[in-house]
Amino acid sequence: MVNRGVRLGGALLATLAMGLTGCTSLGKRAKGPFHFAGLYLQDRYEDLTEVVDLGLMITLKSGFALYTSVGSFTPVGGGYVDGYFFGIGGGQFLGIGHARFLHTRHYFIGGGLMLWGYEEYGWDVFDTEDMSTLRCLDTGAAALVLPPHPRPGTCPSWRNYVHAGNIGFIANANLFEALDFLFGWFGFDFCGDDGVPLGKWAWQTYDEADVNSFEFYEYHRGFESY
């Protein structure tokens, strides 16, 4: 009876996870068994290299950042950087994954005063004036339950940016991305980002996720003005 209950509970959790997070799009993208295997490994590589962002940031224009946020609950400090990232993060490692050599493009702007904050960042190909190409979220205890809501994978996270002039360091841990990587081996896609640059929630279309990003535009304008 106990084993039966465990199996039933497992089946219910799997059904719930599938409904909330969605499954991989491999079946639609693959053109054959070998292509399927290649895409499967590519998706796992991209998921793994989104779990942490760890490396060196070099900017052509002077920037500044002294920012940390633990679990997306305690944003403190602020910063703005837009340049070239050398390390692992954003779905690549030293350019491998973004078809670049040793580096990728990265942008971050944000800040917070513990109770509330805002983070906005982009990887590889993005337009700082097109919110649908960026990952945006407001942080702090209240912000995590009140709209607008971010794309999956952006929180909870532990973000750390230190930058002065043209050089800096990034050390981020993306906890939801870690779940996406682990469960991705079993066909789940928690972040809805297999085969696409930016993900969505299971109940959204990609167009709806893009439109939702523009709800952060007033925050974007406010931070950009500084």
N, C-alpha and C positions, 0 to 999 in steps of 0.2 A: 504493500500500500504506500509505503514511504517513497519507494522508487517511482511508483506511478505518479505520485503527487509532484515529485521533483521534475519528472518528464513533462507533466502538464504545465507546471509553472514555467519551465524553460520554453515550452512552445508558446505560451502566452506572452512571455517577455520578448521572444523573437518576433512575434506578430506585432507587438506594440512598437518595437524598435523599427521594424520595416515601415509601419504606418507613419511614424514620426520623422524618420530620417531618409527613407527611400533606399533603393538598391542601385547598384552600379548600372551604368548605361552601356556596358561592354557588348551586350547582345545586339544592340542597335548599331554600334560603331564598327564591330569586327566584320571583316569580309571573308574570314576563313579561320580554321583552327589555329594556324601558326600566327596569323595576325591577332587573333584573340589572345594568345599567350604573350605576344609582344606588348600589346596594349595593357594587359593585366600587370605585367612587371613594370611598365612605364608608370602606370597609375600608382603602384605601391611606392615607387621611387619618389614620385612627386609628393605623395602623402607624407613619406618619411622626412623629406627635406622641407616640409612645412611645420614640423613639430617644434623646431627651434630656429631662431634667427641668431646666429653667432658669427661675428666677424668685424672687419674693419670697414669704415665708411670714409670715402674721400669725396669732397665736393670742390667744384671749380670756383663757385662763389662762396664767400665766407658764410658760415652758419653757426648756430649755437643750439645746444640741447643739454639739459640737466633734468631728466625726467624719469620717474619710476611709478609703476602701478602694480600692486600685488593683487592677483586674482580679479583684476578689473574693478576692485572695490575701493582702492585707496590711491587715486591719482594725485601725484605731488610733483610740482615743477612744470616745465614746459620746454618747447623747442621747435626748431624748424631746420630740416636738412633735405637737400635734394641733390643727389649725385650718384656715386658708383659704390657698390657694395661688394666686398671681397670676403667670401666665406660661405657658410651654409644657411639657407633660409629662402622663403618665398617660393619653394618648389624647385630649387636648383642648388648645386654645389660647385662653386668656382666657375660659374657660367654653364655647366653641364645641366641641361634641362631647359635653358632659355636660349640655346643656340648662340651663346656668347663665349668669349675666351677669358677665363679667370674672374670675370666680374658679371654683375647685372645691375640694372638701374633700380634705384630705391628712393622713395620720398616719404617723409614723415612730417606732420605738423600736429601739435597737440599741446595740452596742458591741463592742469587740474589743481584744485585746492581741497583735496581729501574727500569732501562730500560730493563733489561733482567735477567731472572733467570731460574732455573730448579728445578722441584720437582719430587720425585720418592718415592712411598710408597707401602707397602703391608699389607694385613690383613689375619690373621688366617693361611692359608696354602700358602706358597710362597717360591720361591728360588731366592735369591738376584742375582744370575747369569743367571736366566732365565727371560728375559724381558716380556715374555708372561704371567707371573704370577704376574706382578707388574702393578701399575698405574703410568704412566709417562707423564709429560707434561713440555714444556718450557713455561715460563710466561713473562709478560711484554707486552706492547702495540703491538710491532712489532711481537713478538712471537705468539700472538693469531691469527694472520692472515696468517703467513708464515708456511709452512710445516717444520717438521712433525706435524700431528695433533693427539691429545690424544683421548682416549676412552671417550664416553659421561659420564657426572657426575663429572669429575675431575675439570671442570671450568664452569662458574665463581665460585670462592670460596674465603673464608676468612680464611687463615691459620695462626695459632699462636702456636709455639713450644717454650717452655722454659725448658731447661734440663741442669743439672749440676751434674756430677758424675754418680750416680746410680738412681737418681730420677728426675722426671720432670712433667710437666703439659701440656696438649694439649687442645686447644679450637678452633675448626674449624667449619665453617658453609659452607655447600655445597649447593649452591643455585639451581643448576640444579637438584640435587637430591630432593629438595623440590617440584619442579614441577613434577618430576617423581612420587613422593608419592601422590600428590593431584590428578593428572590425572589417576593414577593407579586404583583408585576406579571406573573409567569409562571405563576400558579396554585398556587404552593406556600404553605403556611401553617405555617412553622417553629414558631410559638408556639402553634398550635391555638386562637387567640383571635379569629378572624374572626366577628363577630356575637355575641360573648359577652364579659362583663367580664373573666373569668379563663380562661387557656388550660389546655392539657393536652398531654402527650406523645402521639405517634401510637398507642402501644400501650395507652393508657389510655382509659377512658370518663371523662366529666366527673364522674360520681359517684365513681369511683376517685380522681381527682385531688383532689376535695374531702375524701375520707376520709384521703388521704395527708397533707393539710395538718395534721391533728390530731396527727401524729407530732411536730410541733414544739411541742406544748402545754407540755411541761415547761420548755423554754427560755422560752416566753412568760411563764409564771408566775414564773420566776426573775428575769427582767428587770423585770417589772411590780412585783415586791415591793420593788424599789429606787426 
